[in-house]
Amino acid sequence: MSTTSIHSTAIIEDGAELGNDVSVGPYALIENGSVLGSGSTVHSHAVVKKHTVLGRNVEVGHFAVIGGDPQHLSFDRSTLSSVCVGESTRIGEGVTIHRSIEKDGVTKVGNNCFLMGYSHIAHDCVIEDQVILANGVLLGGHVEVGRYSFLGGGAAVHQFVRIGDGCMIGGLAEISLDIPPQVLVAGRNQISGLNLIGLRRRKVSSVEIAELKQCLHLVLSQGNPAKNASELLGKHAEIKSNVATSFLKFFLDGNRGFARKFKKETHA
């Protein structure tokens, strides 16, 4: 039996599709053409714009706006584009997610993500599963964030940047270059090492971590990272783990250049 609960002050426009067991709070707005998956919750004063698709068990916090127009000066508001949010993702208060600037384009957020208060996802971003954005994180347009990554409070990411799987980005970081998988980053594009805690939580073995650490050193210590990674991938017998292979393949794509390892200053 459905236990859908719609507050009397909420506005549900004709053409909106609501699954079973949906809850919509006071003064929330669900626009025509939006889809709310079963078990979803939209808290008071939140807005779900047209052409937004929420998966099952998504929670939208107070005053969040999902599917708003992109902040792009040449954008034609008649363009049909959308936002798609995966299952069991929690969206905090005041979060904004903008729809794509492209015809039939989609801004994507994966399953089991947590977007904390007042974080922002711009148009055409792709956020993979189990990503956490802490309070006030800002993602420019076309940013890609890999699975299991965590971005600390107030971190800002330039448009078209790629962040690989399993990264830990420090609070207030300034990211304008591609960040390879499984690393720790702080400040302005400064890699300090591997995200060892995250790797161990995901049951990556010590042997695999050792191989990944070696790849990190060989690729980023000196020379061209893309060339270094390509050469290592050519030595098939020497690279055995999937996590190391994925790390190296990351460098074969992208147009923004790559973050580098932080080098401590030495004093005489």
N, C-alpha and C positions, 0 to 999 in steps of 0.2 A: 504494500500500500504506500502511495506517495505521501511524503510529509513536506512537500514544498510550502515555503512560508514567504509571502510577499507582504511587506509592510504597506499599510494603506496610503502612505505618502510617497511611496516609490513610483516611478514612471516606467512602465514597460511598453514600448512602442509596438504597434502592430507590425508583425513580420519578424520580431525577435523570437528565437527558438530556445526554450528552456527545457533541460532534461528533468529527470525525476529528482526529488529531494533537494531542490535548489532553495537557497535562502537569500532574499534580497532585503537589505535594511532600509531604514528611513531615508527619504530624499535621494536615494540612488536613482541613476538613470541608465536604462538598458535600451540602446537605440535599435531601430529597425535594421535587420540584416545581421545582427550579432547572434552568436551561438554560445550558450552556457551548458557545459557538460553536466551530467548527473552528479549530484553531491557538491556542487560548487556553492560558494558563499560570496556575496558581494555586500560589503559593509556600508554603513550609512555614508551618504554624500559621494560615493564613488561613481565614476562614469565609465561605462563600457560602450565604446563608439561602434558605429556600423562596421560590418565586415571584420569584426573581431571574433575569433574562435577560441574559447576556453575549453580545455580538456576536462576530464572528470576530476572532481575533488580539488579544483583550483580555488584559492582564497584570495580575494581582492580587498585590500585594506581601505580604511577611511580616506576619502579625498583623492584616491588614486584615479588616474585617467589612462585607460588602455585603448589604443587605436587612434589616438589623436593625429592631426595633420603634422607631417614632418616640418621641421624648422629649416626650410630650404627656400631661398628667395625666388627661384624659378618654378617652384612646384605648382602644378595645375590641380586645384582641389577637386576637379571633376574626375581625376584619375582614379580608377578602381584598383585599390590595393588593400592589404590587410595585415593583421597581426595574428599569429597563432601561438598559443601558450599550451605547453604540454601538461600531462596529468600530474596532480598532486603538487603543483608549484604554489608556493606562498608568496604573495605580493603585498608588501608592507604599505603603510600609510603614505600618501603623497607620491607614490611611485608613478612615473610617466613612461609609457612605451609607445613610440610613434610608428605609424604604418609606413610601408615602403613608398619610395618616390617613383617606382617603376610600375607601369601597367601590369596588373596581375602579379606584382611582386609581393613578397611576404617578409615581414620582420618576425623572426622565430625565437621562441624561448622553449627550452626542452622540458623534460620531465623532472620532477623532484628538485626544482631549483628554489632558492630562497632569495628574494629581492628585498632587501631591508629598506627602511623608511627613506623616502626622498631620493632614492637612486633613479637614474635616468638611462633608458635604452633608446638610442636614436634610430632613425629609419634604416632598414635593411641589415640590421645586426643579426647575427646567428649565434645564439647562446645554447651550448650543448647541455646534456643532462647533468644534474647534480652540481650545478654551479651556484656559488654564493656571492652575492654582491652586498657588501656591508653598507651602512648608512652613507648616503651622499655620493656614491660612486657615479661617475659620469662617463658614458660611452658615446663616442662620436659615431657618425654614420658608417655603415658597412664593417663594423668591428666584428671579429669572430673570437669567441671564447670557448676553449676546449673543455671537455668533461672534467669534473672534480676540481676545477679551479676555484680559488678564493681571492677576491679583490677586497682589500682593506678599505676602511672608511675614508671617503674623500678622494680616493684615487681617481685620476682622470686619464682617459685613453683616447688618443688621436684617431681620427677617422681612418679607415682601411687597415688598421693594425690587426694582426693575428696574435692571439695568445693561445699557446698550446695546452694540451691536457695536463692536469695535475699541478698547475702553477700556484704559487702563493705570492700575491702582490701586496706589498706593504701599504699601510695607510698613508694617504696624501702623496702617493707615488705619481710621477709624471711619465706616462708611457707614450712614446712616439715612434718606437721601433718594434719590430716583431719579437715576441718573447717565446723562445723554444720550450717544449714540454718539460714538465717536472722540475722547474727551477724556482728559486727564491729571488725576488726582485724588490729593491727599495730605491727611494730617491728617483733620479731621472735615468731610467733605462739601465740600472746597475744590477747585474746578476751577482749574487754573493755565494751561490752554490746550489746544491740540489735540495728539493723539498723532501728531506729525509722522513720527516714525520708523516707526511701524506703518503709517501711510497710504502712505508711500513704498515700504515693503517689499511692500505689496499693489498697487503700480503705479498708485496714484491720481495723476492728473496734477496739475501745479502749478495749472492753471486751476480744477480742481475743488476743490483745497485752498483756494485763495483765496476761492472762493464759500462754502465751508464755514466758513471763518474769519469771513467777514462775517455769516453766519447766527448763529454763536455769539455774536458781539458784539451783534447786534440783538435776539436773543431773551433773553439773560441779563443785559444791562447794567442795565436798569431795567424796572419795570412787571411785569405778569403774563406769565410765560414761555409759558403755554398760549395766551393771547390773542395775544401777539406772533407765535408760530409760526403760528397759524391765519391771521392777517392776511397773513403772508408767503406761505403756501401759496395764498392767494387771488390772488396776483399771479403767475399761471402763467408769463408771459413772462420774469419776472425770475429764476426758479429753474430752472436747466437741468440740473444733474447729479443723478444718482440718489442719490449720497452725501449731498448737501445736502437733498434731498427726504426721505430716510429720517430724517435728523437732525430735521427739523421735525415729521414725523409722530409721532415719539416723544413729543412734548409733548401730544399729543391724548388720551393715556390715562394711567392711574395715579392713585393716591389718596394718595401720601405726600408730594407736593411735590417740588421739584427742587433739586439742588445748584446753587450759584451760583459765579460767577467770584471768585477771590481778588483782593482789592484791596490793593495795597501801600500802607502808610502813608506819608504825605508829612510831612516835617519842615521847619519854617520855617528 
